[in-house]
Amino acid sequence: MRIFAPLTENEKYLHRCLQLAQLGAGHVAPNPMVGAVLVYEDRIIGEGYHQQYGQAHAEVHCINSVAAAADKQWIDKSTLYVSLEPCAHFGKTPPCADLIIKNKIPNVVIGCRDSYTEVNGKGIEKLKAAGVQVTVGVLEKEAMELNKRFFTFHQQQRPYIILKWAQTADNKIAAATYERLLISNEFTNRLVHQWRTEEAAIMVGTNTALKDDPSLTARLYPGNNPLRLVIDIGLKLPASLKLLDSTVKTIVFNKEKQEEGTMLSFYKIDAKEKAIPQILKALYHLKIQSVIIEGGAKLLQSFIDDNLWDEARVITNTTMKIGEGIDAPVLQQQQLTTEQIILTDKIQYFSNNNQ
């Protein structure tokens, strides 16, 4: 039997910060998700999270949430818990480190350091220089996992890459004739649409766009549609496809033309070079922090073979077998992290052991 150690006081409040931070998923990128809690004598008197990109950060919402006059008098005697190092630079909002110092908060407990160049220790240094007692690294692993997209983007200068596909029990993702198969059930489909709302972009290759004519929207789950990305090297896809209907922002990567539109843009890549590294470089410059690759098999396998993936989500219909068909991709250096069952669908989540 596995025995779990009880949470320390610092861990308890950092855990609450992480819960709050998660509420910003799908709304704050390219900023990180951040939660903050203000505690006086083992009582939460304020809490908040970063809710929308370009708007107030978690620390601001937290301090502003201290409503009662009786509680406001304790701000300068409280401990601020925050899941990520407070910023120390002027961006779209003023520095949070300055706000903490202005409110004379004496103690700050931080989940993990911010690796973004404009911060990266500067917030911690500013707080310490002002006499604030700073503790760093409480639930650090969990704090970094929460913002894995953010850290991957800044440390590896590419988006966080999620591979996703549905396969039959005999490992096929399509019929031999490329006829579209409805592999996953309606409940799993809603989960997939939730995944879409949580990522900045979604990508498919030419064959998937042509054969399946997908919308790649999050119509089955409330939230933002991801930026749609399609690879069409020779610009052979017909304009009648749903991906090219200009209802959602879409980029077509090709070797023919460069054209920026309001909803539909064309990005030219060098046909003599490998496409995927060029596309990832372009997405980095566009500040796209995460992308979910939804097919087809050739495109997914290319990311696997180039070791350019961080996470894979594989949906298997455990009761469907078709015999002849298009083989599903084959992962390499993968580690199974968790599984879930939705009726006849088994969903396996893998991480890349070679990253």
Residue pairs with C-beta under 8 A, 6 or more apart in sequence:
7 15
9 42
10 81
10 109
10 135
10 138
11 138
11 139
13 37
13 39
13 44
13 79
13 81
13 109
14 81
14 83
14 109
14 111
14 138
14 139
14 142
14 143
15 139
15 142
16 35
16 37
16 44
16 47
16 81
17 34
17 35
17 36
17 37
17 58
17 81
17 82
17 83
17 111
18 35
18 83
18 111
18 139
18 142
18 143
18 146
19 35
20 35
20 36
20 37
20 47
20 48
20 49
20 58
20 83
21 33
21 34
21 35
21 49
21 50
21 58
21 83
21 84
21 146
22 33
22 35
22 146
23 35
23 49
23 51
24 33
24 34
24 49
24 50
24 51
24 52
25 33
25 198
26 197
26 198
26 199
26 223
26 224
27 51
27 52
27 53
27 224
28 34
28 50
28 51
28 52
28 53
29 53
29 149
29 150
29 200
29 289
29 290
30 53
30 150
30 153
30 200
30 287
30 288
30 289
31 50
31 53
31 150
32 50
32 84
32 114
32 147
32 150
33 49
33 50
33 83
33 146
33 147
33 150
34 49
34 50
34 57
34 58
34 59
34 82
34 83
34 84
35 47
35 48
35 49
35 50
35 58
35 82
35 83
36 47
36 48
36 49
36 58
36 59
36 61
36 62
36 80
36 81
36 82
36 83
37 44
37 46
37 47
37 62
37 80
37 81
37 82
38 44
38 45
38 46
38 47
38 62
38 63
38 66
38 75
38 78
38 79
38 80
38 81
38 105
39 45
39 78
39 79
39 80
39 81
40 71
40 74
40 75
40 77
40 78
40 79
41 74
45 66
45 71
45 74
45 75
45 78
46 62
46 63
46 64
46 65
46 66
46 71
46 75
47 61
47 62
47 65
48 58
48 59
48 60
48 61
48 62
48 63
48 64
48 65
49 58
49 61
50 56
50 57
50 58
50 61
51 61
53 92
54 92
54 93
55 92
55 93
56 64
56 93
57 86
57 87
57 93
57 96
58 82
58 83
58 96
59 80
59 82
59 86
59 96
59 99
59 100
60 93
60 96
60 99
62 80
62 82
63 75
63 99
63 103
66 72
66 75
75 103
75 104
75 105
76 103
76 104
76 105
76 106
77 106
78 105
78 106
78 107
79 105
79 106
79 107
79 108
79 109
80 100
80 105
80 107
80 108
80 109
81 108
81 109
82 108
82 109
82 110
82 111
83 110
83 111
83 112
83 143
83 146
84 110
84 111
84 112
84 114
84 143
84 147
85 110
85 112
85 113
85 114
85 119
85 121
85 123
85 124
85 136
86 95
86 96
86 97
86 100
86 108
86 110
86 123
86 127
87 95
87 96
87 97
87 114
87 118
87 119
87 123
88 95
88 96
88 97
88 98
88 118
88 119
88 122
88 123
88 125
88 126
89 95
89 118
89 119
89 122
91 118
95 123
95 126
96 123
97 122
97 123
97 126
97 127
98 126
100 108
100 127
100 132
101 126
101 127
101 130
101 132
105 132
106 131
106 132
106 133
107 132
107 133
107 134
107 135
108 127
108 132
108 133
108 134
108 135
109 134
109 135
109 138
110 124
110 134
110 135
110 136
110 137
110 138
111 137
111 138
111 139
111 140
111 142
111 143
112 136
112 137
112 140
112 143
112 144
113 120
113 121
113 124
113 136
114 120
114 123
115 151
115 154
115 155
116 150
116 154
117 154
124 134
124 136
127 134
128 134
144 151
148 160
148 310
149 159
149 160
149 200
149 289
149 290
150 289
152 158
152 159
152 160
152 289
152 310
153 159
153 160
153 284
153 289
153 290
157 281
157 284
158 280
158 281
158 283
158 284
158 308
159 200
159 201
159 280
159 283
159 284
159 288
159 289
159 290
159 291
160 289
160 290
160 291
160 310
160 311
161 280
161 290
161 291
161 293
161 303
161 308
161 309
161 310
161 311
162 195
162 199
162 290
162 291
162 292
162 293
162 309
162 310
162 311
162 312
162 313
163 292
163 293
163 300
163 303
163 304
163 309
163 311
163 312
163 313
163 329
164 192
164 195
164 292
164 293
164 294
164 312
164 313
164 314
164 315
165 173
165 294
165 295
165 297
165 300
165 314
165 315
165 328
165 329
166 173
166 183
166 184
166 188
166 314
166 315
166 316
166 317
167 173
167 183
167 314
167 315
167 316
167 317
167 328
168 181
168 183
168 316
168 317
168 320
168 321
168 322
168 325
169 316
169 317
169 318
169 319
169 320
169 321
170 321
170 322
170 323
170 325
171 327
171 328
172 181
172 322
172 325
172 326
172 327
172 328
173 181
173 183
173 295
173 296
173 297
173 325
173 326
173 327
173 328
173 329
174 180
174 181
174 211
174 296
174 297
174 325
174 326
175 181
175 322
175 324
175 325
175 326
176 324
176 325
176 326
178 207
178 211
178 326
180 211
180 212
181 320
181 322
181 325
183 315
183 317
183 320
184 192
184 315
184 317
184 345
185 317
185 342
185 343
185 344
185 345
187 342
187 343
187 345
188 315
188 342
188 343
188 345
188 347
189 220
190 220
190 221
191 342
191 347
192 315
193 217
193 218
193 219
193 220
193 221
194 218
194 221
194 223
195 292
195 313
196 202
196 216
196 217
196 218
196 221
196 223
196 225
196 226
196 292
197 218
197 221
197 222
197 223
197 224
197 225
197 226
198 223
198 290
199 226
199 290
199 291
199 292
200 226
200 227
200 288
200 289
200 290
200 291
201 226
201 227
201 228
201 229
201 283
201 288
201 290
201 291
201 292
202 216
202 226
202 227
202 228
202 229
202 291
202 292
202 293
202 294
203 229
203 230
203 231
203 279
203 291
203 292
203 293
203 294
203 299
204 212
204 214
204 216
204 229
204 230
204 231
204 243
204 293
204 294
204 295
204 296
204 299
205 230
205 231
205 295
205 296
205 298
205 299
206 230
206 231
206 232
206 233
206 236
206 237
207 296
207 298
208 214
208 294
208 295
208 296
208 299
209 230
209 232
209 237
209 241
209 243
210 237
210 241
211 296
212 295
213 241
213 242
213 243
214 242
214 243
214 294
215 242
215 243
216 226
216 228
216 242
216 243
216 248
216 294
217 225
217 247
217 248
218 224
218 225
218 226
225 248
226 292
227 248
227 249
227 250
227 251
227 288
228 243
228 248
228 249
228 250
228 251
229 250
229 251
229 253
229 279
229 283
229 291
230 237
230 243
230 250
230 251
230 252
230 253
231 252
231 253
231 254
231 275
231 279
231 299
232 252
232 253
232 254
233 253
233 254
233 255
233 271
233 275
234 254
234 255
234 256
235 252
235 254
235 256
235 257
235 266
237 243
237 244
237 252
238 244
243 250
244 250
244 252
244 264
246 261
246 262
246 263
246 264
247 263
248 263
249 263
249 264
249 265
250 263
250 264
250 265
251 265
251 266
251 267
252 264
252 265
252 266
252 267
253 267
253 269
253 275
253 278
253 279
253 282
254 266
254 267
254 268
254 269
255 268
255 269
255 270
255 271
256 266
256 268
257 266
257 268
258 266
258 267
258 268
259 265
259 266
267 279
267 282
269 275
269 278
269 279
269 282
270 278
274 306
276 302
276 303
276 306
276 308
277 306
277 308
280 308
283 291
293 299
293 300
293 303
293 309
296 326
297 326
297 327
297 328
297 329
300 329
301 329
301 330
303 309
304 329
304 330
304 331
304 332
305 332
307 332
307 333
307 352
307 354
307 355
309 352
310 351
310 352
310 355
311 349
311 350
311 351
311 352
312 331
312 334
312 349
312 350
312 352
313 347
313 348
313 349
313 350
314 328
314 331
314 347
314 348
314 350
315 345
315 346
315 347
316 345
316 346
316 347
316 348
317 344
317 345
318 344
318 345
318 346
319 344
320 344
331 350
332 354
333 352
333 353
333 354
334 350
334 351
334 352
334 353
335 350
335 351
335 352
335 353
336 348
336 349
336 350
337 349
337 350
337 351
338 348
338 349
339 346
339 347
339 348
339 349
340 346
340 347
341 347
